[in-house]
Amino acid sequence: MEQIKILLVEDVELDAELTEHELTKAKINFISIRVEEEHDFRRELQEFKPDLILADHSLPHFDGVSALNIAKEISPDIPFIFVSGKIGEDFAVEMLKKGATDYVLKSNLPKLSHAVQRALNEFNEQAEHKKAEESLLESEKKYRTLFEKNRNPIIVFDEMGNFIDSNEAALMFLEITKNELLNKNLSDFILYEKDLKNIENKDLWKKKDILEVKFDINGKFKILEITITPVYLKDKSIVFGVGNDITERKKGENEIFRSLKEKELLLREIHHRVKNNLQIVSTLLSLQSSQSNKVDVNDLYRESQNRIQSIALIHENLYQSDDLAHINFEVYVKGLLSDLFDSYGVDSSRIKLNLDIEDVTLGIETAIPCGLIINELVSNSLKHGFTGNETGEINVEIHKIADEEYSLVESDTGVPFSDKVDFTSSKTLGLELIKNLVKQIEGQLDFNRENKEFKIIFKELEYKERL
């Protein structure tokens, strides 16, 4: 037990000593000061600051009743016990009503230690209770300050959606006074019935959740993102809603979405027009070809048409796709080679096309040069591998072999290459174009003469912003 300070109001020194002896015998750790005059009593209340007052009822120049009144005035929480030779029952009851803690007769001093212990325990309990109340009041004050000063709208409502409380930010958002709000229901502000049903379906009183709710505030459209927190009380549940006004953010998002849709439509139209323009160029070449009787000239026209068609087909795939920057390369290659076989009038029963193409998606930066490469390689096989009525196969393989790394393999079983053909130094337009396109996609070109196999390893190019 910690040491306590006892103020004795006693004029008889022996009685004071007997009192102290009784407390010491009970192993109560204390120090004490004895007074018998009012001015001394007042002074020690201020300076000594006792934890307990033990007072005789009657003194020559002072009395216990006056001491009790003074103590309650200056230090109302200090336990006050009367220790007197004679105290009537009526007097004792009256003193207890005035605030005395207990009373003990001097003829029964052994009872004093129990009375002191009980008084101190009650005092400590009351002090703890008071401290807890003060702490609670302080917490409530801090909470109220945070609640009121918070810039985000905060609303409190019951299970029926009736408003119980709100902060200033919520009143500003709802454009309403506190008194008006307390007569309103959440449904009075919610714009769409589906939002109201959404809230009802969320079962707000069971779990924390985040809702996006559209409000009609005096004809103004507003959107509030509300973090819902249920609070369970003894007899009911209430809901705290901390809001974030996202009206402007949503407007911005909608503007961006509309802008993106407009740009998507514009880009789709550009792809469509590029494809049409390339088709016009191809048609012009076809018309020009029809004016010539020279086979080699017409072959050049056809090759140019096929190259243009390979590019036009990419733009056609793009404007028909949901992704305006990437194409499904498998679908594209099948269409490209089908058109190419038609261009050369290939008999499919004589020359078989074998495709082994992985489900690969490529960006336009890579797809166009790859399409041109495939066009040149297969055109080369059709022109030089099957010059007569030979039968055979043309093989095209495309596989993803590593992260963003691909292999393109083209081969045929037609007429073998002449030993005189040197692919490393050849200056023919087709081979020059292939080498330049491989360089453009930062690829590596290998040729196996024995298998008539061209193999290109390349990585997908990243989009480069144009100035």
FENTA-V279244 format. One record per backbone hydrogen bond with DSSP energy under -1.0 kcal/mol. NH is the residue of the N-H (numbers start at 1). CO is the residue of the C=O. Records with the same first field share a line. If there is no record, write none. Layout:
NH=CO ; CO
//
This chain:
4=29
6=31
7=52
8=33
9=54
10=35
16=12
17=13
18=14
19=15
20=16
21=17
22=18
23=19
24=20
25=21
26=22
27=24
28=23
31=4
33=6
35=8
41=37
42=38
43=39
44=40
45=41
46=42
47=43
48=44
49=44
51=5
52=5
53=79
54=7
55=81
56=9
59=62
64=57
67=63
68=64
69=65
70=66
71=67
72=68
73=69
74=70
75=71
78=75
81=53
82=102
83=55
84=104
92=88
93=89
94=90
95=91
96=92
97=93
98=94
100=95
101=80
102=80
104=82
106=84
108=105
111=108
112=109
115=111
116=112
117=113
118=114
119=115
120=116
121=117
122=118
123=119
124=120
125=121
126=122
127=123
128=124
129=125
130=126
131=127
132=128
133=129
134=130
135=131
136=132
137=133
138=134
139=135
140=136
141=137
142=138
143=139
144=140
145=141
146=142
147=143
148=144
149=145
150=146
155=241
156=165
157=239
158=162
161=158
163=184
164=156
165=156
167=154
171=167
172=168
173=169
174=170
175=171
176=171
181=177
182=178
183=180
184=181
186=161
188=185
189=186
190=186
191=214
196=192
197=193
198=194
199=195
200=196
201=197
202=198
206=203
209=228
211=226
213=224
215=222
216=189
217=220
220=217
222=215
224=213
225=244
226=211
227=242
228=209
229=240
231=238
233=236
238=231
239=157
240=229
241=155
242=227
243=153
244=225
246=223
250=246
251=247
252=248
253=249
254=250
255=251
256=252
257=253
258=254
259=255
260=256
261=257
262=258
263=259
264=260
265=261
266=262
267=263
268=264
269=265
270=266
271=267
272=268
273=269
274=270
275=271
276=272
277=273
278=274
279=275
280=276
281=277
282=278
283=279
284=280
285=281
286=282
287=283
288=284
289=285
290=286
292=289
298=294
299=295
300=296
301=297
302=298
303=299
304=300
305=301
306=302
307=303
308=304
309=305
310=306
311=307
312=308
313=309
315=311
316=312
317=313
318=314
319=315
320=316
321=318
327=362
329=360
332=328
333=329
334=330
335=331
336=332
337=333
338=334
339=335
340=336
341=337
342=338
343=339
344=340
346=341
350=347
351=347
352=392
354=394
356=396
358=398
360=358
362=327
364=325
366=363
367=363
368=364
370=366
371=367
372=368
373=369
374=370
375=371
376=372
377=373
378=374
379=375
380=376
381=377
382=378
383=379
384=380
385=381
392=350
394=352
395=411
396=354
397=409
398=356
399=407
401=405
402=405
405=402
406=458
407=399
408=456
409=397
410=454
411=395
413=393
415=385
421=418
426=422
432=428
433=429
434=430
435=431
436=432
437=433
438=434
439=435
440=436
441=437
442=439
443=438
444=457
446=455
448=453
453=448
454=410
455=446
456=408
457=444
458=406
460=404
//
